[in-house]
Amino acid sequence: MQTRLLRFFIRFLGILPLLLLRTGGRFVGWLAYRIPNREQENTRTNIDLCFPDLSVEEKEALIEETLKENAITLLEMPAVWYGETQAWLSRLDMGRVPDEIRALMQQGKGVVIAMPHLGNFEISAHFFGAIGKATGLYRPPRKEELESVMLEGRNRPGQNRMVPTDRHGIKALYEALGNGELIVILPDQQPKTAKGGGGVFAPFFDVPALTMTLVNRFARKTGAPVYFIAFVRTGGKPEYKVIGLLAGEDIVSRDAEKAATELNAGVEKLARQYPAQYQWTYRRFREQPDGSNPYKKQDSSRL
């Protein structure tokens, strides 16, 4: 019953006009800024760490705008999942990005797409489906009933395939690169542990962040180039802008920390362009080299 209701609610959101969804998102974000909650606390901690030079007023303005933008992204997801591909492509200012990706694909080694949690990353399903076959890595959501709905929406454009973060999924990504295809990875997801070489500490906004080594391994073993991409709201027409950039040479370094630093630098370059649309609600720095956790203070304050 609960799953049916959830599906109905998601489907209902999927048919609402974008303007209404954005208005609702801004209202939800406005409430989230004024009512104490974990997302607000996470955002405040992250903004304090990553933007130490901002004044108190500037930080508070960024925190509020971040909560609004993150809520908009959440409410827009069903509209993206169940919307028509051509309708979504018509909303994009793609600029030079598609041509750059196609040029990289012509090298025959595939392309590793590094897509951070910036703007509405769900639009990628429509975007990549129009360029070529894409295989994406995903981490199953905590609520199992959400997984089938999410996969149904992300796989709809036809050429996309989602694989889980296990050995079978990793094997599928290597196969896709071997076929000269695209693979899509969220580079700013913190690995579960640094053990076994899964992650290393590297600066992100000058703060140590446990960073995945997966992108480096794919690029180094296959020779595939790494391209950063994001889909951000413009506030006008067209409604979204596709921004992207090619990773530097250090992304294939045998020095894992140097490669991770390059990975974080690419994410940071995109995020600094639209800082309020980045997912600052995520506990990106919960693991620190000295064993500390900057979010623990907010957890203890509730006790």
URFENRA-V25006 format. One record per residue. N is the residue number from 1. RES is the residue in one small letter. PSI is psi in whole degrees, 0 to 359 (999 if undefined). OMEGA is omega in radians with two decimals (none if undefined). BURIAL is I if it has 9 or more other C-alpha atoms within 8 Angstrom, else O. Layout:
{{N RES PSI OMEGA BURIAL} {N RES PSI OMEGA BURIAL}}
//
This chain:
{{1 m 316 3.14 O} {2 q 320 3.12 O} {3 t 320 3.11 O} {4 r 316 3.13 O} {5 l 320 3.13 O} {6 l 316 3.12 O} {7 r 318 3.13 I} {8 f 316 -3.12 O} {9 f 317 3.13 O} {10 i 318 3.10 I} {11 r 320 3.13 I} {12 f 315 3.09 O} {13 l 326 -3.08 I} {14 g 340 -3.13 I} {15 i 357 -3.13 O} {16 l 149 3.10 I} {17 p 147 -3.13 O} {18 l 321 -3.13 O} {19 l 318 3.13 O} {20 l 319 3.12 O} {21 l 319 3.14 I} {22 r 322 3.08 I} {23 t 316 3.10 I} {24 g 321 3.12 I} {25 g 319 3.13 I} {26 r 325 3.10 I} {27 f 315 3.11 I} {28 v 317 3.11 I} {29 g 324 3.09 I} {30 w 317 3.09 I} {31 l 318 -3.11 O} {32 a 331 3.12 I} {33 y 333 -3.04 I} {34 r 341 3.12 O} {35 i 123 -3.11 O} {36 p 132 -3.14 O} {37 n 167 -3.06 O} {38 r 318 -3.12 O} {39 e 319 3.11 I} {40 q 318 -3.13 I} {41 e 318 3.08 I} {42 n 315 -3.13 I} {43 t 316 -3.13 I} {44 r 317 3.12 I} {45 t 314 -3.13 I} {46 n 317 3.14 I} {47 i 320 3.09 I} {48 d 320 -3.12 I} {49 l 318 -2.95 O} {50 c 341 -3.13 I} {51 f 60 -3.07 I} {52 p 339 -3.09 O} {53 d 351 3.11 O} {54 l 148 3.05 O} {55 s 167 3.12 O} {56 v 317 -3.13 O} {57 e 319 3.14 O} {58 e 321 3.11 O} {59 k 315 -3.12 I} {60 e 322 3.11 O} {61 a 320 3.13 O} {62 l 322 3.11 I} {63 i 312 -3.12 I} {64 e 316 -3.12 I} {65 e 325 3.09 I} {66 t 315 -3.14 I} {67 l 324 3.09 I} {68 k 313 -3.11 I} {69 e 320 3.12 I} {70 n 322 3.10 I} {71 a 322 3.09 I} {72 i 314 3.12 I} {73 t 316 -3.13 I} {74 l 315 -3.11 O} {75 l 334 3.13 I} {76 e 339 -3.02 I} {77 m 310 3.14 I} {78 p 325 3.11 I} {79 a 324 3.10 I} {80 v 314 -3.08 I} {81 w 319 -3.02 I} {82 y 7 3.10 I} {83 g 164 3.12 I} {84 e 138 -3.09 O} {85 t 313 -3.11 O} {86 q 324 3.11 O} {87 a 319 3.14 O} {88 w 322 3.11 I} {89 l 328 3.14 I} {90 s 344 3.14 O} {91 r 357 -3.01 I} {92 l 136 2.87 I} {93 d 98 -3.00 I} {94 m 338 -3.14 I} {95 g 224 -3.06 O} {96 r 354 -2.97 O} {97 v 310 -3.13 I} {98 p 319 3.14 I} {99 d 321 3.14 O} {100 e 319 -3.14 O} {101 i 317 3.13 I} {102 r 322 3.12 I} {103 a 321 3.10 O} {104 l 323 3.14 I} {105 m 331 -3.14 I} {106 q 345 3.09 O} {107 q 345 3.05 O} {108 g 8 -3.10 O} {109 k 7 -3.07 I} {110 g 178 3.12 I} {111 v 132 3.03 I} {112 v 112 3.10 I} {113 i 119 3.08 I} {114 a 108 -3.03 I} {115 m 100 -3.10 I} {116 p 171 3.11 I} {117 h 73 -3.09 I} {118 l 130 -3.12 I} {119 g 211 3.14 I} {120 n 88 -3.07 I} {121 f 345 3.12 I} {122 e 337 3.13 I} {123 i 340 -3.11 I} {124 s 329 -3.13 O} {125 a 318 3.11 I} {126 h 319 -3.07 I} {127 f 308 -3.10 I} {128 f 328 3.10 I} {129 g 335 3.13 I} {130 a 350 -3.10 O} {131 i 316 -3.10 O} {132 g 180 -3.12 I} {133 k 130 -3.09 I} {134 a 137 3.06 I} {135 t 124 -3.08 I} {136 g 145 3.09 I} {137 l 133 3.13 I} {138 y 153 3.07 I} {139 r 120 -3.09 O} {140 p 137 3.14 O} {141 p 160 -3.13 O} {142 r 323 3.11 O} {143 k 113 -3.05 O} {144 e 326 -3.10 O} {145 e 343 3.12 O} {146 l 337 -3.00 O} {147 e 312 -3.10 I} {148 s 323 3.11 O} {149 v 315 -3.13 I} {150 m 313 -3.12 I} {151 l 323 3.11 I} {152 e 316 -3.14 I} {153 g 318 -3.09 I} {154 r 334 -3.13 I} {155 n 355 -3.03 I} {156 r 318 -3.10 I} {157 p 348 2.99 I} {158 g 314 -3.07 O} {159 q 357 -3.09 I} {160 n 148 3.09 I} {161 r 132 3.12 I} {162 m 135 3.12 I} {163 v 145 -3.10 I} {164 p 167 -3.11 I} {165 t 67 3.04 I} {166 d 183 -3.05 O} {167 r 328 3.10 O} {168 h 321 3.11 I} {169 g 318 3.12 I} {170 i 319 3.11 I} {171 k 319 3.14 O} {172 a 325 3.12 I} {173 l 319 3.09 I} {174 y 320 3.12 I} {175 e 319 3.14 O} {176 a 316 3.10 I} {177 l 321 3.11 I} {178 g 334 3.11 I} {179 n 6 3.13 I} {180 g 23 -3.07 I} {181 e 180 3.10 I} {182 l 143 2.90 I} {183 i 146 -3.04 I} {184 v 125 -3.12 I} {185 i 141 3.04 I} {186 l 102 -2.94 I} {187 p 348 -3.08 I} {188 d 16 2.98 I} {189 q 127 -3.12 O} {190 q 129 3.08 I} {191 p 155 -3.08 I} {192 k 329 -3.12 O} {193 t 158 3.06 O} {194 a 352 -3.11 I} {195 k 145 3.10 O} {196 g 11 3.11 O} {197 g 12 -3.13 O} {198 g 340 -3.14 I} {199 g 156 3.06 I} {200 v 160 3.10 I} {201 f 133 3.11 I} {202 a 152 -3.10 I} {203 p 138 3.00 I} {204 f 113 -2.97 I} {205 f 39 3.11 O} {206 d 16 3.10 O} {207 v 132 3.12 I} {208 p 131 3.14 I} {209 a 130 3.07 I} {210 l 118 -2.94 I} {211 t 139 -3.12 I} {212 m 149 3.04 I} {213 t 0 -3.05 I} {214 l 316 -3.12 O} {215 v 317 3.12 I} {216 n 318 -3.12 I} {217 r 317 3.11 I} {218 f 312 -3.08 I} {219 a 319 -3.07 I} {220 r 322 -3.08 I} {221 k 333 -3.06 O} {222 t 342 -3.06 I} {223 g 8 3.14 O} {224 a 136 3.08 I} {225 p 157 3.13 I} {226 v 129 -3.09 I} {227 y 126 3.11 I} {228 f 142 -3.11 I} {229 i 151 3.06 I} {230 a 156 3.14 I} {231 f 105 -2.99 I} {232 v 149 3.10 I} {233 r 142 -3.08 I} {234 t 338 -3.07 I} {235 g 7 -3.13 O} {236 g 209 3.11 O} {237 k 135 -0.23 O} {238 p 164 -2.96 I} {239 e 342 -3.14 I} {240 y 151 3.08 I} {241 k 135 3.09 I} {242 v 120 3.12 I} {243 i 145 -3.11 I} {244 g 164 3.09 I} {245 l 152 -3.14 O} {246 l 138 3.12 O} {247 a 152 3.11 I} {248 g 174 -3.06 O} {249 e 333 -3.10 O} {250 d 347 -3.12 O} {251 i 338 3.12 I} {252 v 15 -3.13 I} {253 s 146 3.04 I} {254 r 347 3.03 O} {255 d 107 -3.04 O} {256 a 323 -3.13 I} {257 e 322 3.11 I} {258 k 318 3.13 I} {259 a 320 3.13 I} {260 a 325 3.09 I} {261 t 319 3.08 I} {262 e 320 3.12 I} {263 l 312 3.14 I} {264 n 326 3.13 I} {265 a 321 3.11 I} {266 g 316 3.09 I} {267 v 316 -3.11 I} {268 e 320 3.14 I} {269 k 319 3.11 O} {270 l 316 -3.08 I} {271 a 326 3.14 I} {272 r 338 3.10 O} {273 q 326 -3.12 O} {274 y 66 -2.99 I} {275 p 327 -3.12 I} {276 a 340 -3.13 I} {277 q 3 3.08 I} {278 y 152 -3.07 I} {279 q 74 3.13 I} {280 w 356 3.10 I} {281 t 348 -3.10 I} {282 y 140 -3.14 O} {283 r 73 -3.04 I} {284 r 335 -3.01 I} {285 f 27 -3.04 I} {286 r 340 3.03 I} {287 e 126 3.12 I} {288 q 153 -3.10 I} {289 p 327 -3.12 O} {290 d 6 3.12 O} {291 g 357 -3.12 O} {292 s 164 3.11 O} {293 n 109 -3.08 I} {294 p 348 -3.13 O} {295 y 353 -3.09 I} {296 k 328 -3.11 O} {297 k 324 -3.13 O} {298 q 331 3.08 O} {299 d 318 -3.11 O} {300 s 333 -3.12 O} {301 s 345 -3.13 O} {302 r 344 -3.07 O} {303 l 999 none O}}
//
